[in-house]
C-alpha cells in the first residue's frame, strides 16, 4: 500500500478511521467510464485518500460497479461508503425505502455491484417519513451483526431527525449512526446553525458534500463568462440560478481573503471545512488524477481557530 500523505481522523465518536479527504464517486458511470474511474481511484490511493463514497443510484448502479472494479486488488485499507434510500431510475418514487424488506434487498444489490464482502459505511440517503426510524435502525443493526455492514450513517436528515434517530437507537439498544453526510460549503453554510451543534452533541462525524459548491469554489467560473464546456453548471438547470452577481460577490470576497492569507481558493474551500467542529472528512468529486492531486494538496492545509474567526469576521463584514 502506498505511503499515506494525508491525515486521518476518526469518523465521529465511534466510526472508522477515514482520510480527511474522500472521493465522491457520483461522476463514475455518469461523466466518466470504468477506465477513467480506475485512474481516479488509483491516484487517490497513491496519495493517501482511502475513503470512497458512492450510492446505489449513482450512474444507474455503474458507480458502485466501477468503484468495485477499481478496488480489485486494493480493497484492503480502503473505506467503502455507499447509500440506499433514493429512488432508483425507473422505480416507483412512492416506494417506502426505509423498510426492512427494502433495505435487505438494497444492501445485497450493493454488495454484488461493489463486489465486496462488507460495506464499511452504509448510509441512508434521505429520510423515509412513512417508516418509523426504529424499523430502519433495527434492520441496519441486523446487517451489522450479519457482517454485511460495519458502520451506518445518514444523509440529508434534519437536525431533529438526527436527534430522534440517536435517541431511538439508544433506547432500543441497537447500532446508531456514526456519521451524517450533508451539503456544506463556504457558500452554503446552513449546517452551522443547528446541524453541526446536533452532530457534535451526539458524536456524529460530518461528511460535507458539494464542498466546492458544485465547482463554484474551484475558480473555473468567472463573472460575465459562460461556464467552461463540460463543466457541471454548464449541463445543469441550476447553473443559471447559481451564476449570479450575488454569488460572484461572495466568491470575490473569498478570493480576497485567500490571497491575503497566501492560500488558493481551493485550499480555503476545503481547509476551512476541515477546521470546523464535527467535520471528519470532506467528500470531493474528481474526474481525473489531476483533480485528485489538486484536492489532496488543498486538504493539506487545515484552518485553525484564529483563521476561522478571521474568515467569519470577513464574511460577516461583507453583508
VEXTI-910618 format. One record per residue (C-alpha): residue in one letter; x, y, z; residue number from 1. Coordinates in steps of 0.001 Angstrom, whole numbers. Last residue first. Example, Ala and Ser with C-alpha at 12.3 -4.5 7.8 and 13.67 -1.06 7.14 Angstrom:
! VEXTI-910618
+------+---------+---------+---------+-----+
: rest :      px :      py :      pz :  nr :
+------+---------+---------+---------+-----+
:    S :   13670 :   -1060 :    7140 :   2 :
:    A :   12300 :   -4500 :    7800 :   1 :
+------+---------+---------+---------+-----+
END
This chain:
! VEXTI-910618
+------+---------+---------+---------+-----+
: rest :      px :      py :      pz :  nr :
+------+---------+---------+---------+-----+
:    X :  -23070 :   41765 :    4482 : 319 :
:    X :  -19328 :   41802 :    3718 : 318 :
:    X :  -18379 :   42311 :    7342 : 317 :
:    X :  -19872 :   38941 :    8215 : 316 :
:    X :  -17690 :   37255 :    5600 : 315 :
:    X :  -14519 :   38867 :    6932 : 314 :
:    X :  -15424 :   38196 :   10548 : 313 :
:    X :  -16126 :   34547 :    9727 : 312 :
:    X :  -12785 :   34259 :    7927 : 311 :
:    X :  -10922 :   35895 :   10816 : 310 :
:    X :  -12588 :   33535 :   13284 : 309 :
:    X :  -11736 :   30555 :   11085 : 308 :
:    X :   -8110 :   31692 :   10871 : 307 :
:    X :   -7896 :   32098 :   14638 : 306 :
:    X :   -9452 :   28676 :   15249 : 305 :
:    X :   -7072 :   26914 :   12836 : 304 :
:    X :   -7773 :   26253 :    9179 : 303 :
:    X :   -6450 :   22980 :    7772 : 302 :
:    X :   -3958 :   22923 :    4898 : 301 :
:    X :   -3029 :   19523 :    3414 : 300 :
:    X :   -6555 :   19303 :    2036 : 299 :
:    X :   -5675 :   21662 :    -818 : 298 :
:    X :   -2825 :   19434 :   -1961 : 297 :
:    X :   -5134 :   16432 :   -1903 : 296 :
:    X :   -7750 :   18347 :   -3908 : 295 :
:    X :   -5219 :   19309 :   -6571 : 294 :
:    X :   -3895 :   15751 :   -6830 : 293 :
:    X :   -7395 :   14308 :   -7173 : 292 :
:    X :   -8219 :   16859 :   -9855 : 291 :
:    X :   -5092 :   15874 :  -11773 : 290 :
:    X :   -5988 :   12180 :  -11427 : 289 :
:    X :   -9200 :   12906 :  -13345 : 288 :
:    X :  -12977 :   13110 :  -12862 : 287 :
:    X :  -12991 :   14086 :   -9210 : 286 :
:    X :  -15713 :   14563 :   -6604 : 285 :
:    X :  -14993 :   15948 :   -3182 : 284 :
:    X :  -16143 :   14489 :     146 : 283 :
:    X :  -14551 :   16355 :    3062 : 282 :
:    X :  -13638 :   14216 :    6058 : 281 :
:    X :  -14311 :   14304 :    9789 : 280 :
:    X :  -16180 :   17590 :   10166 : 279 :
:    X :  -17710 :   17729 :   13692 : 278 :
:    X :  -16289 :   21135 :   14584 : 277 :
:    X :  -14921 :   23157 :   11683 : 276 :
:    X :  -11240 :   23176 :   10680 : 275 :
:    X :  -11746 :   20638 :    7912 : 274 :
:    X :  -14345 :   22964 :    6412 : 273 :
:    X :  -11835 :   25817 :    6246 : 272 :
:    X :   -9260 :   23536 :    4634 : 271 :
:    X :  -11526 :   22542 :    1741 : 270 :
:    X :  -12731 :   25932 :     495 : 269 :
:    X :   -9630 :   27852 :    1606 : 268 :
:    X :   -7314 :   25434 :    -130 : 267 :
:    X :   -9414 :   25593 :   -3311 : 266 :
:    X :   -9429 :   29407 :   -3238 : 265 :
:    X :   -5645 :   29270 :   -3114 : 264 :
:    X :   -3940 :   30452 :      33 : 263 :
:    X :   -1484 :   33215 :     777 : 262 :
:    X :   -3559 :   34604 :    3670 : 261 :
:    X :   -4383 :   37872 :    1892 : 260 :
:    X :   -4968 :   35934 :   -1343 : 259 :
:    X :   -7466 :   33637 :     366 : 258 :
:    X :   -9365 :   36574 :    1897 : 257 :
:    X :   -9553 :   38318 :   -1463 : 256 :
:    X :  -10701 :   35120 :   -3155 : 255 :
:    X :  -13395 :   34666 :    -502 : 254 :
:    X :  -14738 :   38178 :   -1071 : 253 :
:    X :  -14708 :   37663 :   -4841 : 252 :
:    X :  -16606 :   34393 :   -4377 : 251 :
:    X :  -19281 :   36149 :   -2328 : 250 :
:    X :  -19683 :   38883 :   -4946 : 249 :
:    X :  -19753 :   36142 :   -7586 : 248 :
:    X :  -22775 :   34607 :   -5892 : 247 :
:    X :  -24595 :   37927 :   -5702 : 246 :
:    X :  -23770 :   38635 :   -9355 : 245 :
:    X :  -25455 :   35385 :  -10320 : 244 :
:    X :  -24209 :   32020 :  -11551 : 243 :
:    X :  -26290 :   29988 :   -9093 : 242 :
:    X :  -29759 :   30222 :  -10608 : 241 :
:    X :  -28452 :   29853 :  -14158 : 240 :
:    X :  -26483 :   26760 :  -13158 : 239 :
:    X :  -29453 :   25023 :  -11545 : 238 :
:    X :  -30502 :   23839 :  -14996 : 237 :
:    X :  -27456 :   21593 :  -15103 : 236 :
:    X :  -25088 :   20995 :  -18002 : 235 :
:    X :  -22996 :   24168 :  -17931 : 234 :
:    X :  -23098 :   24018 :  -14155 : 233 :
:    X :  -21187 :   20733 :  -14110 : 232 :
:    X :  -18478 :   21884 :  -16512 : 231 :
:    X :  -18349 :   20201 :  -19911 : 230 :
:    X :  -17569 :   23402 :  -21775 : 229 :
:    X :  -16452 :   26152 :  -19362 : 228 :
:    X :  -19354 :   28157 :  -17926 : 227 :
:    X :  -20195 :   31327 :  -19901 : 226 :
:    X :  -18353 :   34493 :  -18833 : 225 :
:    X :  -19801 :   37554 :  -17075 : 224 :
:    X :  -18303 :   36646 :  -13707 : 223 :
:    X :  -15870 :   33751 :  -13884 : 222 :
:    X :  -16340 :   30035 :  -13219 : 221 :
:    X :  -13245 :   27815 :  -13049 : 220 :
:    X :  -12079 :   29240 :   -9725 : 219 :
:    X :  -12609 :   25955 :   -7886 : 218 :
:    X :  -15111 :   27446 :   -5439 : 217 :
:    X :  -18033 :   27473 :   -7886 : 216 :
:    X :  -17447 :   23785 :   -8662 : 215 :
:    X :  -20788 :   22496 :   -7362 : 214 :
:    X :  -20300 :   24496 :   -4153 : 213 :
:    X :  -16728 :   23256 :   -3626 : 212 :
:    X :  -17748 :   21337 :    -512 : 211 :
:    X :  -20612 :   19769 :   -2538 : 210 :
:    X :  -20798 :   17033 :     104 : 209 :
:    X :  -19723 :   17558 :    3699 : 208 :
:    X :  -19084 :   14408 :    5760 : 207 :
:    X :  -19985 :   15330 :    9333 : 206 :
:    X :  -18955 :   12933 :   12092 : 205 :
:    X :  -21560 :   12042 :   14677 : 204 :
:    X :  -20883 :   12447 :   18395 : 203 :
:    X :  -24422 :   13242 :   19553 : 202 :
:    X :  -23671 :   16765 :   20759 : 201 :
:    X :  -21271 :   17498 :   17894 : 200 :
:    X :  -23825 :   16330 :   15345 : 199 :
:    X :  -26525 :   18494 :   16907 : 198 :
:    X :  -24249 :   21563 :   17054 : 197 :
:    X :  -23258 :   20929 :   13406 : 196 :
:    X :  -26890 :   20651 :   12270 : 195 :
:    X :  -28346 :   23663 :   14052 : 194 :
:    X :  -26801 :   26911 :   12797 : 193 :
:    X :  -23623 :   25727 :   11077 : 192 :
:    X :  -25303 :   23394 :    8612 : 191 :
:    X :  -26882 :   26334 :    6757 : 190 :
:    X :  -23447 :   27359 :    5476 : 189 :
:    X :  -23896 :   27094 :    1701 : 188 :
:    X :  -21316 :   29367 :      26 : 187 :
:    X :  -18377 :   28370 :    2220 : 186 :
:    X :  -19505 :   24787 :    1775 : 185 :
:    X :  -21809 :   22246 :    3382 : 184 :
:    X :  -24292 :   19825 :    1862 : 183 :
:    X :  -24899 :   16879 :    4157 : 182 :
:    X :  -23494 :   13475 :    5008 : 181 :
:    X :  -24111 :   12429 :    8592 : 180 :
:    X :  -21958 :    9995 :   10516 : 179 :
:    X :  -21815 :    7395 :   13290 : 178 :
:    X :  -25489 :    6390 :   13090 : 177 :
:    X :  -26563 :    4183 :   15961 : 176 :
:    X :  -26364 :     429 :   16487 : 175 :
:    X :  -29164 :   -1043 :   18575 : 174 :
:    X :  -30050 :    -880 :   22275 : 173 :
:    X :  -33624 :     173 :   21591 : 172 :
:    X :  -33462 :    3307 :   23743 : 171 :
:    X :  -30039 :    4284 :   22383 : 170 :
:    X :  -31083 :    3713 :   18786 : 169 :
:    X :  -34247 :    5766 :   19276 : 168 :
:    X :  -32303 :    8570 :   20948 : 167 :
:    X :  -29859 :    8700 :   18025 : 166 :
:    X :  -32599 :    8555 :   15391 : 165 :
:    X :  -34699 :   11278 :   17031 : 164 :
:    X :  -31682 :   13575 :   17389 : 163 :
:    X :  -30777 :   13098 :   13725 : 162 :
:    X :  -34410 :   13673 :   12747 : 161 :
:    X :  -34441 :   16908 :   14766 : 160 :
:    X :  -31308 :   18075 :   12940 : 159 :
:    X :  -32934 :   17415 :    9545 : 158 :
:    X :  -31616 :   14325 :    7782 : 157 :
:    X :  -29973 :   14807 :    4369 : 156 :
:    X :  -27661 :   11847 :    4845 : 155 :
:    X :  -27428 :    9122 :    7465 : 154 :
:    X :  -24722 :    6785 :    8688 : 153 :
:    X :  -24092 :    3130 :    9488 : 152 :
:    X :  -20968 :    1186 :   10397 : 151 :
:    X :  -19587 :   -2278 :    9578 : 150 :
:    X :  -22121 :   -3677 :    7089 : 149 :
:    X :  -22669 :   -7208 :    5749 : 148 :
:    X :  -21279 :   -8903 :    8852 : 147 :
:    X :  -24615 :  -10372 :    9969 : 146 :
:    X :  -24494 :   -8378 :   13223 : 145 :
:    X :  -24032 :   -5186 :   11192 : 144 :
:    X :  -26908 :   -6142 :    8886 : 143 :
:    X :  -29119 :   -6814 :   11926 : 142 :
:    X :  -28327 :   -3336 :   13267 : 141 :
:    X :  -29412 :   -1894 :    9910 : 140 :
:    X :  -32651 :   -3870 :   10248 : 139 :
:    X :  -33404 :   -2356 :   13646 : 138 :
:    X :  -32343 :    1138 :   12633 : 137 :
:    X :  -34907 :    1177 :    9825 : 136 :
:    X :  -37705 :    -201 :   11988 : 135 :
:    X :  -36941 :    2275 :   14787 : 134 :
:    X :  -36912 :    5116 :   12239 : 133 :
:    X :  -40626 :    4547 :   11726 : 132 :
:    X :  -41389 :    4272 :    8003 : 131 :
:    X :  -43538 :    6859 :    6235 : 130 :
:    X :  -41085 :    9759 :    6541 : 129 :
:    X :  -38308 :    7832 :    4792 : 128 :
:    X :  -35279 :   10029 :    5419 : 127 :
:    X :  -32618 :   10536 :    2761 : 126 :
:    X :  -29523 :    8684 :    1574 : 125 :
:    X :  -29460 :    6225 :    4477 : 124 :
:    X :  -25773 :    5443 :    4741 : 123 :
:    X :  -23863 :    2172 :    4835 : 122 :
:    X :  -20236 :    2687 :    5883 : 121 :
:    X :  -17737 :    -179 :    5601 : 120 :
:    X :  -19728 :   -2315 :    3190 : 119 :
:    X :  -18818 :   -5993 :    3537 : 118 :
:    X :  -17998 :   -8904 :    1249 : 117 :
:    X :  -17183 :   -6756 :   -1766 : 116 :
:    X :  -18086 :   -6991 :   -5459 : 115 :
:    X :  -19371 :   -3389 :   -5452 : 114 :
:    X :  -22329 :   -4399 :   -7618 : 113 :
:    X :  -22993 :   -7519 :   -5554 : 112 :
:    X :  -22663 :   -5757 :   -2199 : 111 :
:    X :  -24943 :   -3003 :   -3480 : 110 :
:    X :  -27631 :   -5500 :   -4533 : 109 :
:    X :  -27418 :   -7292 :   -1185 : 108 :
:    X :  -27706 :   -3976 :     645 : 107 :
:    X :  -30762 :   -2926 :   -1348 : 106 :
:    X :  -32655 :   -6203 :    -856 : 105 :
:    X :  -32215 :   -6117 :    2928 : 104 :
:    X :  -33031 :   -2390 :    2927 : 103 :
:    X :  -36315 :   -2796 :    1060 : 102 :
:    X :  -37511 :   -5658 :    3251 : 101 :
:    X :  -36545 :   -3865 :    6479 : 100 :
:    X :  -38413 :    -689 :    5473 :  99 :
:    X :  -36662 :    2629 :    4915 :  98 :
:    X :  -37253 :    2894 :    1168 :  97 :
:    X :  -41032 :    3179 :    1155 :  96 :
:    X :  -41856 :    3209 :   -2561 :  95 :
:    X :  -43626 :    6369 :   -3741 :  94 :
:    X :  -40936 :    7141 :   -6325 :  93 :
:    X :  -41765 :    3899 :   -8185 :  92 :
:    X :  -38551 :    2835 :   -9880 :  91 :
:    X :  -37349 :    3865 :  -13332 :  90 :
:    X :  -34023 :    5179 :  -12094 :  89 :
:    X :  -33516 :    4156 :   -8444 :  88 :
:    X :  -35333 :    6274 :   -5898 :  87 :
:    X :  -33119 :    7322 :   -3016 :  86 :
:    X :  -32888 :    5210 :     137 :  85 :
:    X :  -29543 :    3468 :     -34 :  84 :
:    X :  -26010 :    4761 :     315 :  83 :
:    X :  -22406 :    3728 :    -154 :  82 :
:    X :  -19167 :    4030 :    1762 :  81 :
:    X :  -16089 :    1936 :    1062 :  80 :
:    X :  -13135 :    2571 :    3359 :  79 :
:    X :   -9987 :    1354 :    1644 :  78 :
:    X :   -7329 :    -396 :    3731 :  77 :
:    X :   -7654 :   -3722 :    1961 :  76 :
:    X :   -9624 :   -3252 :   -1258 :  75 :
:    X :   -6524 :   -2763 :   -3411 :  74 :
:    X :   -6514 :   -5963 :   -5511 :  73 :
:    X :   -9852 :   -5085 :   -7002 :  72 :
:    X :  -10600 :   -1510 :   -5947 :  71 :
:    X :  -11185 :    -189 :   -9466 :  70 :
:    X :  -13652 :   -2972 :  -10234 :  69 :
:    X :  -15690 :   -2204 :   -7116 :  68 :
:    X :  -15662 :    1508 :   -7876 :  67 :
:    X :  -16861 :     876 :  -11429 :  66 :
:    X :  -19728 :   -1339 :  -10241 :  65 :
:    X :  -20776 :    1063 :   -7474 :  64 :
:    X :  -20784 :    3985 :   -9903 :  63 :
:    X :  -22489 :    1836 :  -12540 :  62 :
:    X :  -25646 :    1476 :  -10441 :  61 :
:    X :  -27729 :    3882 :  -12521 :  60 :
:    X :  -24747 :    6216 :  -12644 :  59 :
:    X :  -25230 :    6991 :   -8972 :  58 :
:    X :  -28417 :    5404 :   -7597 :  57 :
:    X :  -26797 :    2747 :   -5396 :  56 :
:    X :  -24613 :    5372 :   -3780 :  55 :
:    X :  -20911 :    6281 :   -3699 :  54 :
:    X :  -18291 :    7490 :   -1238 :  53 :
:    X :  -14663 :    6401 :   -1319 :  52 :
:    X :  -12443 :    6983 :    1712 :  51 :
:    X :   -8805 :    5948 :    1205 :  50 :
:    X :   -7024 :    9091 :      84 :  49 :
:    X :   -3324 :    8585 :     804 :  48 :
:    X :   -1878 :    9911 :   -2432 :  47 :
:    X :   -1480 :    6544 :   -4187 :  46 :
:    X :   -4982 :    5604 :   -3073 :  45 :
:    X :   -6426 :    8700 :   -4731 :  44 :
:    X :   -4494 :    8329 :   -7968 :  43 :
:    X :   -5557 :    4685 :   -8200 :  42 :
:    X :   -9205 :    5597 :   -7603 :  41 :
:    X :   -9137 :    8367 :  -10218 :  40 :
:    X :   -7439 :    6135 :  -12802 :  39 :
:    X :   -9936 :    3376 :  -12069 :  38 :
:    X :  -12796 :    5801 :  -12698 :  37 :
:    X :  -11244 :    6790 :  -16022 :  36 :
:    X :  -11132 :    3143 :  -17060 :  35 :
:    X :  -14722 :    2497 :  -15906 :  34 :
:    X :  -16220 :    5464 :  -17734 :  33 :
:    X :  -16527 :    9112 :  -16691 :  32 :
:    X :  -19398 :   11608 :  -16514 :  31 :
:    X :  -22268 :    9416 :  -15313 :  30 :
:    X :  -20792 :    5968 :  -14737 :  29 :
:    X :  -18468 :    7293 :  -12053 :  28 :
:    X :  -19199 :   11004 :  -11545 :  27 :
:    X :  -21094 :   10311 :   -8299 :  26 :
:    X :  -17925 :    8783 :   -6863 :  25 :
:    X :  -17159 :   11371 :   -4198 :  24 :
:    X :  -13559 :   10792 :   -3190 :  23 :
:    X :  -12789 :   11486 :     456 :  22 :
:    X :  -10353 :   13940 :    2026 :  21 :
:    X :   -9531 :   13824 :    5731 :  20 :
:    X :   -8745 :   10134 :    5275 :  19 :
:    X :  -11037 :    7946 :    7354 :  18 :
:    X :  -10580 :    5957 :   10570 :  17 :
:    X :  -13746 :    4077 :   11364 :  16 :
:    X :  -16722 :    5280 :   13413 :  15 :
:    X :  -17414 :    5675 :   17129 :  14 :
:    X :  -17040 :    9348 :   18011 :  13 :
:    X :  -17390 :   10851 :   14559 :  12 :
:    X :  -15385 :    9358 :   11739 :  11 :
:    X :  -11982 :    9012 :   13367 :  10 :
:    X :   -9443 :   11115 :   11549 :   9 :
:    X :   -6708 :   10512 :    9002 :   8 :
:    X :   -4001 :   12872 :    7781 :   7 :
:    X :   -2903 :   12772 :    4180 :   6 :
:    X :     356 :   11545 :    2678 :   5 :
:    X :    -210 :    7853 :    3359 :   4 :
:    X :    2552 :    5681 :    1975 :   3 :
:    X :    1189 :    3495 :    -788 :   2 :
:    X :       0 :       0 :       0 :   1 :
+------+---------+---------+---------+-----+
END
